[in-house]
Amino acid sequence: MPGGRSSRFRPGDHRGDLVAVSRGLPTAAQVEAFLAAGFTETDILQVLLAASVKTISNYTNHLFHTPVDKVFARRTWAD
């Protein structure tokens, strides 16, 4: 997105790990770095919500064996 939030990220930038790698318990320094990059506390909540929706989707698909769409079939792996 030209001029959008994604322009603040560079290859190798791991601010997106704020929720995933810290398992929901980022350090004060991680939060400060995220905010210092120009993001807000609302952005932190949006990252958390995105991770939550993805987790619920994955669990649902695993529990109910949702078939993968043909267009994505080549990206699957064996259990």
Phi, psi and omega in degrees: 000104179302127179076357182269187183301323184296341179291346179280346181265144177236158176307135180087357179279124187249030178295336176295346179283358184311320181260313188293304185290323181280357181055039177084005179234064180294151176285164177300323180294321178295317179295316179299319179295320179297313180293323179293337179282000178103003178274169181241174175296328175298321177297322177299316178296324178294322176297315179298316180295320178298316178296322180294314180297318180296319179296313179298318179299313180298314181298317180298314180296323179290317182295321186254009175051050180298127179292146179278137176300145183304323183297335180256001186304324182289351180262002181278164176222159182282147177284000000 
